[in-house]
Each structure stands twice: as structure tokens, then as C-alpha cells.
Amino acid sequence: MKVKALVFDLDDTLYEELTYVNSGFRAVADYVEQQFQCPADKAMTIMFRELEQNGRGQVFDVLLEQLGKRTGKAVKACLGVYRSHAPRIELYDDARRLLNNAGSSFQIYIVTDGNKFVQLRKLQALGLYDHPNIRKCYITRRYGIANEKPSPLCFMHICRRENLQPEEVVYVGDNPNKDFVGIKPLGFRTVRIMRGNFAAINRPDAYEAEYRIHHFDELWTMLHR
């Protein structure tokens, strides 16, 4: 591969997103314990049970309903605690090694979707926002929801900033539903890391990456062939 820039997704690519969920739930559980005298461990059990059964959409509604405390204001307060807490999360070991080692050979960027304040706190907690080897972290929501992935906007910003062609840029992500379909037709090289919530999903070729890996050590080998 003739590659000059590496671009990484964040959630479930560089760290395990479930650890963020756990961290946020713990902050909410502590808040509920303080506000409503519900033991934090009980709140954690309720939230994780709802997460496993139905996903994240109504977790705080269900929690407060079971406590007999559900109001719009209380749900909004729990969501605010979740989004504003200082997350306790860590990079995958292989991601840390790669980011530390690749800076001398490649221009490194991050492109991440999601609430712009939440994503910023994640990047800061992981030591990525001011990482010496990372040129810039693009939080796509800052450019409007329409420019989240699969929009290629932030990827084209990277090309212009580095004066590169798409063929000189490798993007690594985990979600075949949106990570690759918008940039593959433009010539970007794409790598899917097979971990996280989407590891078992298969999509049509247009949505899939050019390569699959299970570990960043595999990427390092590919880049130096």
C-alpha cells in the first residue's frame, strides 16, 4: 500500500464503546442514588437489563419508571448526567501501540460521529484530542448531522489539508452500515476491524471495506508490505 494518511473511527475501533456505556450508567446510578435514595447497584442492574433486552433508547425512562420517579424532567436530568460525565475509558492496547508507533510514518486523523460534546469528552478521556501523533480529530456533528458518515465531507477536508489523493488515505472503522459506503466510490482505501457491536454483521459489497482485520498488528503488517 502506498499510504500517507491513516484515519480512524473512534467507538469500537480505538476503544470498546461498552466501557463508555458502563461509565455513563455508573454516573447515572450515583446520581439516582443521591436524588432518589435508590441503591446504585440496583440502578445499574435495571439499566443493563433494559440495554440487553431493548437497547439504549428508553433506558432512563425504564429506570425511573421502575423507581416510581419517571417525569420528563427526571429523564432529561439522567440523560444530561450521562452525556456530561467524565468517562472512565481506555484505548485498546493494540490501538495505543499503533498510534504511538505510526506517527513518524503517517499523518493520523480521527473521524467520529455522535453528540459533539460527548465525543469530545471521549477523545479527551482517551488522550487523543491532544495526542502528539494525531493531526486533528474531526467530530462530524460539528459540521451538521447531514455531514456525519457516510458523508465524505471530513475525509475530503483531510485530503485538502494534506494535499493528498483519496487513494493515499486509509480509513479504519467497524460499522459497515455507514463507515465505508460514502468514501469507497471516491477511491479511499478502507479497512474494517472486526470487533464491537457490528462484528457479526455482513452487508452488500458496496457497504463493505476493501480489507478486514481483527487486530491492529495486522494493519501494521499490511501498511509495510
DRENDO-1510 file (C-alpha; in Angstrom, 1 decimal, always signed):
<recs>
REC; n; res; u; v; w
REC; 1; MET; +0.0; +0.0; +0.0 .
REC; 2; LYS; +1.2; +3.5; -0.9 .
REC; 3; VAL; -0.4; +5.2; +2.1 .
REC; 4; LYS; +0.4; +8.6; +3.5 .
REC; 5; ALA; -2.5; +9.2; +6.0 .
REC; 6; LEU; -4.4; +6.9; +8.4 .
REC; 7; VAL; -7.9; +7.9; +9.5 .
REC; 8; PHE; -9.6; +6.1; +12.4 .
REC; 9; ASP; -13.2; +5.8; +13.6 .
REC; 10; LEU; -13.4; +6.1; +17.4 .
REC; 11; ASP; -16.2; +4.0; +19.0 .
REC; 12; ASP; -15.4; +0.2; +19.0 .
REC; 13; THR; -12.4; +0.9; +16.8 .
REC; 14; LEU; -9.9; +2.5; +19.1 .
REC; 15; TYR; -11.7; +1.7; +22.4 .
REC; 16; GLU; -14.6; -0.5; +23.5 .
REC; 17; GLU; -17.8; +1.5; +23.4 .
REC; 18; LEU; -19.5; -0.6; +26.1 .
REC; 19; THR; -16.9; +0.7; +28.6 .
REC; 20; TYR; -18.3; +4.2; +27.9 .
REC; 21; VAL; -21.8; +3.0; +28.4 .
REC; 22; ASN; -20.8; +1.4; +31.7 .
REC; 23; SER; -19.1; +4.6; +32.8 .
REC; 24; GLY; -22.1; +6.6; +31.9 .
REC; 25; PHE; -24.5; +4.3; +33.6 .
REC; 26; ARG; -22.4; +4.4; +36.8 .
REC; 27; ALA; -22.6; +8.2; +36.8 .
REC; 28; VAL; -26.4; +8.0; +36.4 .
REC; 29; ALA; -26.6; +5.3; +39.1 .
REC; 30; ASP; -24.7; +7.5; +41.5 .
REC; 31; TYR; -27.0; +10.4; +40.6 .
REC; 32; VAL; -30.1; +8.4; +41.2 .
REC; 33; GLU; -28.8; +7.1; +44.5 .
REC; 34; GLN; -28.3; +10.7; +45.6 .
REC; 35; GLN; -31.6; +12.1; +44.3 .
REC; 36; PHE; -34.0; +9.2; +44.9 .
REC; 37; GLN; -32.2; +7.0; +47.5 .
REC; 38; CYS; -32.1; +4.1; +45.1 .
REC; 39; PRO; -29.0; +1.9; +45.6 .
REC; 40; ALA; -26.6; +2.5; +42.8 .
REC; 41; ASP; -26.1; -1.3; +42.2 .
REC; 42; LYS; -29.9; -1.7; +41.8 .
REC; 43; ALA; -30.0; +1.1; +39.2 .
REC; 44; MET; -27.1; -0.5; +37.3 .
REC; 45; THR; -28.9; -3.8; +37.2 .
REC; 46; ILE; -32.1; -2.2; +35.8 .
REC; 47; MET; -30.2; -0.2; +33.2 .
REC; 48; PHE; -28.1; -3.1; +31.9 .
REC; 49; ARG; -31.2; -5.4; +31.8 .
REC; 50; GLU; -33.0; -2.9; +29.7 .
REC; 51; LEU; -29.9; -2.3; +27.5 .
REC; 52; GLU; -29.6; -6.1; +26.8 .
REC; 53; GLN; -33.3; -6.6; +26.1 .
REC; 54; ASN; -34.2; -3.4; +24.2 .
REC; 55; GLY; -31.2; -1.3; +23.5 .
REC; 56; ARG; -30.3; +2.2; +24.8 .
REC; 57; GLY; -33.4; +4.1; +23.6 .
REC; 58; GLN; -35.5; +4.0; +26.7 .
REC; 59; VAL; -33.0; +3.0; +29.4 .
REC; 60; PHE; -33.5; +6.1; +31.7 .
REC; 61; ASP; -37.3; +6.0; +31.2 .
REC; 62; VAL; -37.5; +2.4; +32.3 .
REC; 63; LEU; -35.1; +3.0; +35.2 .
REC; 64; LEU; -37.2; +5.9; +36.5 .
REC; 65; GLU; -40.5; +4.1; +35.8 .
REC; 66; GLN; -39.4; +1.2; +38.0 .
REC; 67; LEU; -38.4; +3.6; +40.7 .
REC; 68; GLY; -41.7; +5.4; +40.5 .
REC; 69; LYS; -39.9; +8.6; +39.7 .
REC; 70; ARG; -40.5; +9.0; +36.0 .
REC; 71; THR; -41.1; +12.6; +34.8 .
REC; 72; GLY; -39.8; +14.3; +31.7 .
REC; 73; LYS; -37.6; +16.5; +33.8 .
REC; 74; ALA; -36.1; +13.4; +35.6 .
REC; 75; VAL; -35.4; +11.6; +32.3 .
REC; 76; LYS; -33.7; +14.7; +30.9 .
REC; 77; ALA; -31.6; +15.1; +34.0 .
REC; 78; CYS; -30.4; +11.5; +33.8 .
REC; 79; LEU; -29.6; +12.0; +30.1 .
REC; 80; GLY; -27.6; +15.1; +31.0 .
REC; 81; VAL; -25.6; +13.3; +33.6 .
REC; 82; TYR; -24.8; +10.5; +31.1 .
REC; 83; ARG; -23.7; +12.9; +28.4 .
REC; 84; SER; -21.8; +15.3; +30.6 .
REC; 85; HIS; -19.9; +12.8; +32.9 .
REC; 86; ALA; -16.1; +12.4; +32.6 .
REC; 87; PRO; -15.8; +9.0; +31.1 .
REC; 88; ARG; -13.5; +6.3; +32.5 .
REC; 89; ILE; -12.4; +4.6; +29.3 .
REC; 90; GLU; -9.1; +3.3; +27.9 .
REC; 91; LEU; -7.7; +2.6; +24.4 .
REC; 92; TYR; -7.4; -0.9; +23.2 .
REC; 93; ASP; -3.8; -2.0; +23.8 .
REC; 94; ASP; -3.2; -2.6; +20.0 .
REC; 95; ALA; -4.7; +0.9; +19.2 .
REC; 96; ARG; -2.4; +2.6; +21.7 .
REC; 97; ARG; +0.6; +0.8; +20.2 .
REC; 98; LEU; -0.3; +1.7; +16.7 .
REC; 99; LEU; -1.0; +5.4; +17.4 .
REC; 100; ASN; +2.3; +5.7; +19.3 .
REC; 101; ASN; +4.3; +4.0; +16.5 .
REC; 102; ALA; +2.7; +5.3; +13.3 .
REC; 103; GLY; +3.2; +9.0; +13.8 .
REC; 104; SER; +6.6; +9.0; +12.3 .
REC; 105; SER; +5.4; +7.3; +9.1 .
REC; 106; PHE; +1.8; +8.6; +8.5 .
REC; 107; GLN; -0.4; +11.6; +9.1 .
REC; 108; ILE; -3.1; +10.4; +11.6 .
REC; 109; TYR; -6.6; +11.6; +11.9 .
REC; 110; ILE; -9.8; +10.6; +13.7 .
REC; 111; VAL; -13.3; +11.0; +12.2 .
REC; 112; THR; -16.1; +10.3; +14.7 .
REC; 113; ASP; -19.9; +10.6; +14.6 .
REC; 114; GLY; -22.2; +11.4; +17.6 .
REC; 115; ASN; -23.1; +14.2; +20.0 .
REC; 116; LYS; -20.3; +16.7; +19.7 .
REC; 117; PHE; -19.9; +17.2; +23.4 .
REC; 118; VAL; -20.0; +13.5; +24.2 .
REC; 119; GLN; -17.4; +12.7; +21.5 .
REC; 120; LEU; -15.1; +15.5; +22.7 .
REC; 121; ARG; -15.1; +14.1; +26.2 .
REC; 122; LYS; -14.3; +10.6; +25.0 .
REC; 123; LEU; -11.4; +11.9; +22.9 .
REC; 124; GLN; -10.1; +13.9; +25.9 .
REC; 125; ALA; -10.5; +11.0; +28.3 .
REC; 126; LEU; -8.6; +8.7; +25.9 .
REC; 127; GLY; -5.8; +11.2; +25.5 .
REC; 128; LEU; -6.5; +11.6; +21.8 .
REC; 129; TYR; -7.6; +15.1; +21.4 .
REC; 130; ASP; -4.2; +16.5; +22.1 .
REC; 131; HIS; -2.2; +13.4; +21.2 .
REC; 132; PRO; +1.1; +14.4; +19.6 .
REC; 133; ASN; +0.8; +12.0; +16.7 .
REC; 134; ILE; -2.8; +12.9; +15.8 .
REC; 135; ARG; -3.1; +15.8; +13.4 .
REC; 136; LYS; -6.8; +16.5; +14.0 .
REC; 137; CYS; -9.9; +14.9; +15.5 .
REC; 138; TYR; -13.0; +15.5; +13.3 .
REC; 139; ILE; -16.3; +15.4; +15.2 .
REC; 140; THR; -18.6; +15.2; +12.2 .
REC; 141; ARG; -21.7; +16.6; +14.1 .
REC; 142; ARG; -19.8; +20.0; +14.3 .
REC; 143; TYR; -20.4; +20.2; +10.5 .
REC; 144; GLY; -24.1; +19.3; +10.8 .
REC; 145; ILE; -25.9; +16.0; +11.1 .
REC; 146; ALA; -26.1; +15.7; +7.3 .
REC; 147; ASN; -22.3; +15.5; +7.3 .
REC; 148; GLU; -21.9; +12.6; +9.6 .
REC; 149; LYS; -20.8; +9.3; +8.0 .
REC; 150; PRO; -21.5; +8.1; +5.3 .
REC; 151; SER; -20.9; +11.7; +4.2 .
REC; 152; PRO; -17.3; +12.1; +2.8 .
REC; 153; LEU; -17.0; +15.7; +3.9 .
REC; 154; CYS; -14.5; +15.3; +6.7 .
REC; 155; PHE; -12.4; +12.9; +4.7 .
REC; 156; MET; -12.2; +15.4; +1.8 .
REC; 157; HIS; -11.1; +18.0; +4.4 .
REC; 158; ILE; -8.3; +15.7; +5.3 .
REC; 159; CYS; -7.2; +15.3; +1.7 .
REC; 160; ARG; -7.2; +19.0; +1.1 .
REC; 161; ARG; -5.3; +19.7; +4.3 .
REC; 162; GLU; -2.6; +17.2; +3.5 .
REC; 163; ASN; -2.7; +17.7; -0.3 .
REC; 164; LEU; -3.4; +14.0; -0.8 .
REC; 165; GLN; -5.5; +11.9; -3.2 .
REC; 166; PRO; -8.1; +9.6; -1.7 .
REC; 167; GLU; -6.0; +6.6; -2.8 .
REC; 168; GLU; -3.3; +7.7; -0.4 .
REC; 169; VAL; -5.6; +7.6; +2.6 .
REC; 170; VAL; -6.7; +4.5; +4.6 .
REC; 171; TYR; -9.8; +4.6; +6.8 .
REC; 172; VAL; -10.3; +2.1; +9.5 .
REC; 173; GLY; -13.7; +1.6; +11.0 .
REC; 174; ASP; -16.0; -1.1; +12.5 .
REC; 175; ASN; -19.5; -0.2; +11.2 .
REC; 176; PRO; -20.3; -1.5; +7.7 .
REC; 177; ASN; -23.7; +0.3; +7.8 .
REC; 178; LYS; -22.1; +3.7; +7.3 .
REC; 179; ASP; -18.3; +3.7; +7.6 .
REC; 180; PHE; -17.3; +2.8; +4.0 .
REC; 181; VAL; -20.2; +3.2; +1.6 .
REC; 182; GLY; -19.7; +7.0; +1.2 .
REC; 183; ILE; -15.9; +7.1; +0.6 .
REC; 184; LYS; -15.2; +3.9; -1.3 .
REC; 185; PRO; -16.5; +5.3; -4.6 .
REC; 186; LEU; -14.1; +8.3; -4.2 .
REC; 187; GLY; -11.1; +6.0; -4.0 .
REC; 188; PHE; -10.3; +5.9; -0.3 .
REC; 189; ARG; -8.8; +2.7; +0.9 .
REC; 190; THR; -10.9; +1.0; +3.6 .
REC; 191; VAL; -10.3; -1.4; +6.4 .
REC; 192; ARG; -12.9; -2.9; +8.6 .
REC; 193; ILE; -11.8; -4.0; +12.1 .
REC; 194; MET; -13.9; -7.0; +13.2 .
REC; 195; ARG; -14.9; -6.1; +16.8 .
REC; 196; GLY; -17.6; -4.4; +18.7 .
REC; 197; ASN; -21.4; -4.3; +18.1 .
REC; 198; PHE; -21.2; -4.8; +14.4 .
REC; 199; ALA; -18.6; -7.6; +14.2 .
REC; 200; ALA; -21.2; -10.2; +13.2 .
REC; 201; ILE; -22.9; -8.1; +10.5 .
REC; 202; ASN; -22.4; -8.7; +6.8 .
REC; 203; ARG; -23.5; -6.1; +4.2 .
REC; 204; PRO; -23.5; -6.0; +0.4 .
REC; 205; ASP; -20.2; -5.3; -1.2 .
REC; 206; ALA; -20.9; -1.6; -1.6 .
REC; 207; TYR; -21.0; -1.3; +2.2 .
REC; 208; GLU; -18.1; -3.5; +3.0 .
REC; 209; ALA; -14.4; -2.5; +3.3 .
REC; 210; GLU; -11.7; -3.5; +1.0 .
REC; 211; TYR; -9.9; -5.4; +3.8 .
REC; 212; ARG; -10.8; -7.0; +7.1 .
REC; 213; ILE; -8.6; -7.2; +10.1 .
REC; 214; HIS; -9.1; -8.5; +13.7 .
REC; 215; HIS; -6.2; -6.7; +15.3 .
REC; 216; PHE; -4.2; -3.5; +14.6 .
REC; 217; ASP; -1.0; -5.5; +14.3 .
REC; 218; GLU; -2.4; -6.9; +11.1 .
REC; 219; LEU; -2.9; -3.3; +9.8 .
REC; 220; TRP; +0.7; -2.5; +10.6 .
REC; 221; THR; +1.9; -5.5; +8.6 .
REC; 222; MET; -0.4; -4.5; +5.7 .
REC; 223; LEU; +1.0; -1.0; +5.6 .
REC; 224; HIS; +4.6; -2.2; +5.4 .
REC; 225; ARG; +4.3; -4.8; +2.7 .
</recs>
